[in-house]
Amino acid sequence: MSILSVQSNEADTIWSIAAALNITEPSSTGIGGDMFCLFYDVKTKRVHSLNGSGRYPANATLEKIRKDLNVGPNDAGTIPMKSVHAVTTPGAAAGWVDTIEKFGSGKLSLEQILLPAIELGENGFPVSELSSFFVSETLPPRTFSTESCNVTLYQNVD
């Protein structure tokens, strides 16, 4: 099923494409991040926004974080990148669902919208030379086997 061949709208289509990109170009886009949406409604001629950024724990306070990081109340400090305090809960997945529920056509289920990406993941796809290079540069050699093929990824060694 092509998402474009059914009566979908832009909100349905864009998240179907984003999900496919998560499979085919995981370093370019990611469900593990945040998302923001500006949606133009042709009928009302209005622009709507949606914040799909990650959330921080509700019980987090500046005082608790300063204590965890051993930073005094009047001291300047930084949050180390490897600290649990440096990250939020990814908001992209919830943002996708919110966008589809608020702005989608209502004619497709989330499963139908994500089906093209699921099929890419299950059936495979050609990998670009650039993606192949980046994977080989970042992963140690590993062999993945399925009933249909064996794939070995090698890290370049100079």
Accessible surface in RSA format (square Angstrom, percent):
REM  Atomic radii and reference values for relative SASA: ProtOr
REM  Chains: A
REM  Algorithm: Lee & Richards
REM  Probe-radius: 1.40
REM  Slices: 20
REM RES _ NUM      All-atoms   Total-Side   Main-Chain    Non-polar    All polar
REM                ABS   REL    ABS   REL    ABS   REL    ABS   REL    ABS   REL
RES MET A   1    95.21  49.3  36.34  24.1  58.87 140.2  38.34  32.6  56.87  75.3
RES SER A   2    60.30  51.0  48.47  64.7  11.83  27.2  40.25  85.7  20.04  28.1
RES ILE A   3    12.83   7.3  11.87   8.8   0.96   2.3  11.87   8.5   0.96   2.6
RES LEU A   4   130.99  72.9 104.20  74.5  26.78  67.3 105.96  74.4  25.03  67.4
RES SER A   5    87.78  74.2  46.35  61.9  41.44  95.5  48.01 102.2  39.77  55.7
RES VAL A   6    51.66  34.0  36.04  32.6  15.62  37.6  42.33  36.8   9.33  25.3
RES GLN A   7   130.81  73.1 117.85  86.1  12.96  30.9  48.88 104.0  81.92  62.1
RES SER A   8    29.85  25.2   3.96   5.3  25.89  59.6   0.15   0.3  29.70  41.6
RES ASN A   9    39.76  27.4  31.47  30.4   8.30  20.0  26.52  63.8  13.24  12.8
RES GLU A  10   121.42  69.7 116.23  87.9   5.19  12.4  64.33 124.4  57.09  46.6
RES ALA A  11     1.46   1.3   0.00   0.0   1.46   3.3   1.46   2.1   0.00   0.0
RES ASP A  12     0.82   0.6   0.82   0.8   0.00   0.0   0.00   0.0   0.82   0.8
RES THR A  13    19.14  13.6  19.14  19.4   0.00   0.0  15.14  20.3   4.01   6.1
RES ILE A  14    89.88  51.1  89.05  66.3   0.82   2.0  89.62  64.5   0.26   0.7
RES TRP A  15    25.59  10.3  25.59  12.4   0.00   0.0  25.59  13.6   0.00   0.0
RES SER A  16     2.98   2.5   2.22   3.0   0.76   1.8   0.10   0.2   2.88   4.0
RES ILE A  17    82.07  46.7  80.02  59.6   2.05   4.9  82.07  59.1   0.00   0.0
RES ALA A  18    13.20  12.1  11.58  17.9   1.63   3.7  13.06  18.4   0.15   0.4
RES ALA A  19     7.40   6.8   5.59   8.6   1.81   4.1   6.31   8.9   1.09   2.9
RES ALA A  20    19.57  18.0  19.57  30.2   0.00   0.0  19.57  27.6   0.00   0.0
RES LEU A  21    72.94  40.6  72.94  52.2   0.00   0.0  72.94  51.2   0.00   0.0
RES ASN A  22    28.83  19.9  18.83  18.2  10.00  24.1  13.75  33.1  15.08  14.6
RES ILE A  23    63.57  36.2  51.69  38.5  11.88  28.6  54.27  39.1   9.30  25.2
RES THR A  24    34.53  24.6  28.49  28.9   6.04  14.4  22.22  29.8  12.30  18.6
RES GLU A  25    51.21  29.4  50.83  38.5   0.38   0.9  18.78  36.3  32.43  26.5
RES PRO A  26    89.84  65.5  72.74  66.3  17.10  62.2  73.79  60.9  16.05  99.7
RES SER A  27   103.93  87.8  61.97  82.7  41.96  96.7  53.14 113.2  50.80  71.2
RES SER A  28    83.52  70.6  43.23  57.7  40.29  92.8  31.16  66.3  52.37  73.4
RES THR A  29    42.85  30.5  31.54  32.0  11.31  27.0  20.24  27.2  22.61  34.2
RES GLY A  30    37.38  46.1   0.00   N/A  37.38  46.1  20.69  56.8  16.69  37.4
RES ILE A  31    81.60  46.4  77.86  58.0   3.74   9.0  77.86  56.1   3.74  10.1
RES GLY A  32    55.37  68.3   0.00   N/A  55.37  68.3  33.02  90.6  22.35  50.1
RES GLY A  33    31.38  38.7   0.00   N/A  31.38  38.7  30.26  83.0   1.12   2.5
RES ASP A  34    70.81  49.6  42.78  42.6  28.03  66.3   8.43  19.8  62.38  62.2
RES MET A  35    15.66   8.1   9.96   6.6   5.69  13.6  15.66  13.3   0.00   0.0
RES PHE A  36   138.34  69.2 111.71  69.2  26.63  69.3 112.00  67.9  26.34  75.4
RES CYS A  37    16.75  12.7  10.23  11.4   6.52  15.3   5.23  13.2  11.52  12.4
RES LEU A  38   141.36  78.7 109.67  78.5  31.69  79.7 109.95  77.2  31.41  84.5
RES PHE A  39    28.11  14.1  27.25  16.9   0.86   2.2  28.11  17.0   0.00   0.0
RES TYR A  40   111.59  52.1  96.74  55.0  14.85  38.6  77.64  58.3  33.95  41.9
RES ASP A  41    38.31  26.8  36.83  36.7   1.48   3.5   3.18   7.5  35.13  35.0
RES VAL A  42   102.10  67.2  96.81  87.6   5.29  12.7  96.81  84.1   5.29  14.3
RES LYS A  43   195.62  95.4 160.10  98.2  35.52  84.6 111.11 100.0  84.51  90.0
RES THR A  44    77.88  55.4  54.53  55.3  23.35  55.6  62.00  83.3  15.87  24.0
RES LYS A  45   150.24  73.3 128.26  78.7  21.97  52.3  91.44  82.3  58.80  62.6
RES ARG A  46   147.55  62.0 143.39  73.1   4.17   9.9  42.94  58.7 104.61  63.4
RES VAL A  47    92.28  60.7  67.12  60.8  25.16  60.6  67.12  58.3  25.16  68.2
RES HIS A  48    54.12  29.6  49.30  34.3   4.82  12.3  31.60  32.6  22.52  26.2
RES SER A  49    87.13  73.6  60.48  80.7  26.65  61.4  23.87  50.8  63.26  88.6
RES LEU A  50    14.12   7.9   6.39   4.6   7.73  19.4  11.76   8.3   2.36   6.4
RES ASN A  51    86.57  59.7  69.51  67.2  17.06  41.1  28.31  68.1  58.26  56.3
RES GLY A  52     4.55   5.6   0.00   N/A   4.55   5.6   4.55  12.5   0.00   0.0
RES SER A  53    25.90  21.9  23.09  30.8   2.82   6.5  13.98  29.8  11.92  16.7
RES GLY A  54    12.42  15.3   0.00   N/A  12.42  15.3   0.38   1.0  12.04  27.0
RES ARG A  55   137.83  57.9 134.94  68.8   2.88   6.9  74.20 101.4  63.63  38.6
RES TYR A  56    77.47  36.2  58.04  33.0  19.43  50.6  57.49  43.2  19.97  24.6
RES PRO A  57    82.21  59.9  63.90  58.2  18.31  66.6  76.38  63.1   5.82  36.2
RES ALA A  58   113.93 104.7  69.03 106.5  44.90 102.1  80.26 113.0  33.66  89.2
RES ASN A  59   105.32  72.6  94.67  91.5  10.65  25.6  39.70  95.6  65.61  63.4
RES ALA A  60    33.56  30.9   9.91  15.3  23.65  53.8  13.78  19.4  19.78  52.4
RES THR A  61    58.36  41.5  51.19  51.9   7.18  17.1  56.23  75.5   2.13   3.2
RES LEU A  62   113.60  63.3 104.04  74.4   9.56  24.0 105.50  74.1   8.10  21.8
RES GLU A  63   124.19  71.3 117.91  89.2   6.28  15.0  66.90 129.4  57.29  46.8
RES LYS A  64   103.54  50.5 101.65  62.4   1.89   4.5  77.29  69.6  26.25  28.0
RES ILE A  65    25.70  14.6  25.70  19.1   0.00   0.0  25.70  18.5   0.00   0.0
RES ARG A  66    55.58  23.3  54.58  27.8   1.00   2.4  17.46  23.9  38.11  23.1
RES LYS A  67   165.76  80.9 150.24  92.2  15.52  37.0 102.53  92.3  63.23  67.4
RES ASP A  68    90.98  63.7  60.47  60.2  30.51  72.1  17.79  41.9  73.19  73.0
RES LEU A  69    43.37  24.2  22.96  16.4  20.41  51.3  26.75  18.8  16.61  44.7
RES ASN A  70   140.87  97.1 106.26 102.7  34.61  83.3  35.43  85.3 105.44 101.9
RES VAL A  71    30.64  20.2  20.73  18.8   9.91  23.9  24.00  20.9   6.64  18.0
RES GLY A  72    22.78  28.1   0.00   N/A  22.78  28.1  18.98  52.1   3.80   8.5
RES PRO A  73   116.30  84.8  99.85  91.0  16.45  59.8 100.70  83.1  15.60  96.9
RES ASN A  74   148.90 102.7 112.25 108.5  36.65  88.2  37.63  90.6 111.27 107.6
RES ASP A  75    79.72  55.8  74.36  74.0   5.36  12.7  18.64  43.9  61.08  60.9
RES ALA A  76   107.79  99.1  69.76 107.7  38.03  86.5  79.20 111.5  28.59  75.7
RES GLY A  77    49.96  61.6   0.00   N/A  49.96  61.6  16.79  46.1  33.17  74.3
RES THR A  78   118.60  84.4 101.68 103.1  16.92  40.3  79.54 106.8  39.06  59.0
RES ILE A  79    78.13  44.5  59.17  44.1  18.95  45.7  59.17  42.6  18.95  51.4
RES PRO A  80    72.09  52.5  61.44  56.0  10.65  38.7  72.09  59.5   0.00   0.0
RES MET A  81   166.66  86.3 147.25  97.5  19.41  46.2 120.35 102.3  46.30  61.3
RES LYS A  82   208.00 101.5 170.95 104.9  37.05  88.2 121.81 109.6  86.20  91.8
RES SER A  83    21.10  17.8   7.58  10.1  13.52  31.1  15.00  31.9   6.10   8.6
RES VAL A  84   117.64  77.4 100.87  91.3  16.77  40.4 107.54  93.4  10.11  27.4
RES HIS A  85    32.09  17.5  25.95  18.0   6.14  15.7  19.52  20.1  12.57  14.6
RES ALA A  86    38.05  35.0   4.44   6.9  33.60  76.4  11.77  16.6  26.28  69.6
RES VAL A  87    91.91  60.5  83.32  75.4   8.59  20.7  87.82  76.3   4.09  11.1
RES THR A  88    63.55  45.2  46.00  46.6  17.55  41.8  39.50  53.1  24.05  36.4
RES THR A  89    90.76  64.5  84.53  85.7   6.22  14.8  56.89  76.4  33.86  51.2
RES PRO A  90    70.63  51.5  53.37  48.6  17.26  62.7  55.56  45.9  15.07  93.6
RES GLY A  91     8.17  10.1   0.00   N/A   8.17  10.1   7.65  21.0   0.53   1.2
RES ALA A  92     2.50   2.3   2.50   3.9   0.00   0.0   2.50   3.5   0.00   0.0
RES ALA A  93    48.44  44.5  46.26  71.4   2.18   4.9  47.38  66.7   1.06   2.8
RES ALA A  94    61.30  56.4  52.93  81.7   8.38  19.1  59.51  83.8   1.79   4.7
RES GLY A  95     1.48   1.8   0.00   N/A   1.48   1.8   0.95   2.6   0.53   1.2
RES TRP A  96    15.60   6.3  15.60   7.5   0.00   0.0  12.61   6.7   2.99   4.9
RES VAL A  97    49.79  32.8  49.36  44.7   0.43   1.0  49.79  43.3   0.00   0.0
RES ASP A  98    54.27  38.0  53.75  53.5   0.53   1.2   2.36   5.5  51.92  51.8
RES THR A  99     0.68   0.5   0.68   0.7   0.00   0.0   0.68   0.9   0.00   0.0
RES ILE A 100    20.89  11.9  16.24  12.1   4.64  11.2  16.24  11.7   4.64  12.6
RES GLU A 101   134.89  77.4  96.75  73.2  38.15  90.8  43.57  84.3  91.32  74.6
RES LYS A 102   142.60  69.6 108.16  66.4  34.44  82.0  66.03  59.4  76.57  81.6
RES PHE A 103    29.68  14.9  20.74  12.8   8.94  23.3  25.65  15.6   4.03  11.5
RES GLY A 104    20.52  25.3   0.00   N/A  20.52  25.3   0.06   0.2  20.47  45.8
RES SER A 105    34.29  29.0   5.74   7.7  28.56  65.8  12.79  27.2  21.50  30.1
RES GLY A 106    75.04  92.5   0.00   N/A  75.04  92.5  38.81 106.5  36.23  81.1
RES LYS A 107   128.71  62.8  98.16  60.2  30.54  72.7  71.31  64.2  57.40  61.1
RES LEU A 108    21.59  12.0   7.18   5.1  14.41  36.2   9.57   6.7  12.01  32.3
RES SER A 109    57.35  48.5  44.31  59.1  13.05  30.1  50.42 107.4   6.94   9.7
RES LEU A 110    70.51  39.3  63.02  45.1   7.50  18.8  63.02  44.3   7.50  20.2
RES GLU A 111   126.01  72.3 117.82  89.1   8.19  19.5  39.65  76.7  86.36  70.5
RES GLN A 112    68.98  38.6  68.57  50.1   0.40   1.0  19.70  41.9  49.27  37.4
RES ILE A 113     0.12   0.1   0.00   0.0   0.12   0.3   0.00   0.0   0.12   0.3
RES LEU A 114    43.49  24.2  43.47  31.1   0.02   0.0  43.49  30.5   0.00   0.0
RES LEU A 115    55.27  30.8  55.27  39.5   0.00   0.0  55.27  38.8   0.00   0.0
RES PRO A 116    28.86  21.0  25.69  23.4   3.17  11.5  27.51  22.7   1.35   8.4
RES ALA A 117     5.60   5.1   5.49   8.5   0.11   0.2   5.53   7.8   0.06   0.2
RES ILE A 118    74.66  42.5  67.93  50.6   6.73  16.2  74.02  53.3   0.64   1.7
RES GLU A 119    64.39  37.0  63.44  48.0   0.95   2.3  20.21  39.1  44.19  36.1
RES LEU A 120    51.20  28.5  49.81  35.6   1.40   3.5  50.90  35.7   0.30   0.8
RES GLY A 121    45.69  56.3   0.00   N/A  45.69  56.3  17.56  48.2  28.13  63.0
RES GLU A 122   136.25  78.2  98.71  74.7  37.54  89.4  42.77  82.7  93.48  76.3
RES ASN A 123   120.97  83.4  83.92  81.1  37.06  89.2  31.11  74.9  89.86  86.9
RES GLY A 124    42.36  52.2   0.00   N/A  42.36  52.2  29.64  81.3  12.72  28.5
RES PHE A 125    62.95  31.5  36.24  22.4  26.71  69.5  43.99  26.7  18.96  54.3
RES PRO A 126   132.81  96.8 106.30  96.9  26.51  96.4 118.33  97.7  14.49  90.0
RES VAL A 127    85.91  56.5  56.27  50.9  29.64  71.4  58.15  50.5  27.75  75.3
RES SER A 128    54.10  45.7  38.09  50.8  16.01  36.9  47.18 100.5   6.92   9.7
RES GLU A 129   156.26  89.7 142.40 107.7  13.86  33.0  60.21 116.5  96.05  78.4
RES LEU A 130   116.24  64.7 111.36  79.7   4.88  12.3 113.80  79.9   2.44   6.6
RES SER A 131    18.02  15.2  12.46  16.6   5.56  12.8  13.09  27.9   4.93   6.9
RES SER A 132    57.81  48.8  52.63  70.2   5.17  11.9  18.78  40.0  39.03  54.7
RES PHE A 133    97.24  48.6  91.72  56.8   5.52  14.4  96.71  58.6   0.53   1.5
RES PHE A 134   102.30  51.2 101.70  63.0   0.60   1.6 102.00  61.8   0.31   0.9
RES VAL A 135    51.13  33.6  49.68  45.0   1.45   3.5  51.05  44.4   0.08   0.2
RES SER A 136    20.04  16.9  19.71  26.3   0.33   0.8  16.58  35.3   3.45   4.8
RES GLU A 137    70.21  40.3  55.16  41.7  15.05  35.8  13.39  25.9  56.81  46.4
RES THR A 138   101.26  72.0  72.84  73.8  28.42  67.7  67.05  90.1  34.22  51.7
RES LEU A 139    60.52  33.7  60.05  43.0   0.47   1.2  60.12  42.2   0.40   1.1
RES PRO A 140    59.30  43.2  59.13  53.9   0.17   0.6  59.13  48.8   0.17   1.1
RES PRO A 141    77.07  56.2  58.78  53.6  18.30  66.5  59.13  48.8  17.94 111.5
RES ARG A 142   120.99  50.8 112.66  57.4   8.33  19.8  31.89  43.6  89.10  54.0
RES THR A 143    87.13  62.0  55.43  56.2  31.71  75.6  36.91  49.6  50.23  75.9
RES PHE A 144   102.19  51.1  97.22  60.2   4.98  12.9 100.85  61.1   1.34   3.8
RES SER A 145    78.70  66.5  47.56  63.5  31.15  71.7  32.92  70.1  45.78  64.1
RES THR A 146    89.05  63.3  66.33  67.2  22.72  54.1  76.60 102.9  12.45  18.8
RES GLU A 147   192.24 110.4 147.17 111.3  45.06 107.3  69.57 134.6 122.66 100.1
RES SER A 148   103.83  87.7  65.71  87.7  38.12  87.8  54.78 116.7  49.05  68.7
RES CYS A 149    65.21  49.3  53.40  59.6  11.81  27.8  37.15  94.1  28.06  30.3
RES ASN A 150   114.76  79.1  84.79  81.9  29.97  72.2  21.17  50.9  93.59  90.5
RES VAL A 151    68.62  45.2  65.06  58.9   3.56   8.6  68.62  59.6   0.00   0.0
RES THR A 152    53.08  37.8  30.17  30.6  22.91  54.6  13.11  17.6  39.98  60.4
RES LEU A 153    49.03  27.3  46.96  33.6   2.07   5.2  49.03  34.4   0.00   0.0
RES TYR A 154   142.47  66.5 136.80  77.8   5.67  14.7 101.43  76.2  41.03  50.6
RES GLN A 155    74.30  41.5  66.84  48.8   7.46  17.8   4.36   9.3  69.94  53.0
RES ASN A 156    81.98  56.5  60.40  58.4  21.58  52.0  17.77  42.8  64.21  62.1
RES VAL A 157   135.09  88.9 101.43  91.8  33.66  81.1 104.45  90.8  30.64  83.1
RES ASP A 158   185.33 129.8 113.41 112.9  71.92 170.1  71.67 168.7 113.66 113.4
END  Absolute sums over single chains surface
CHAIN  1 A    11517.9       9006.9       2511.0       7092.9       4425.1
END  Absolute sums over all chains
TOTAL         11517.9       9006.9       2511.0       7092.9       4425.1
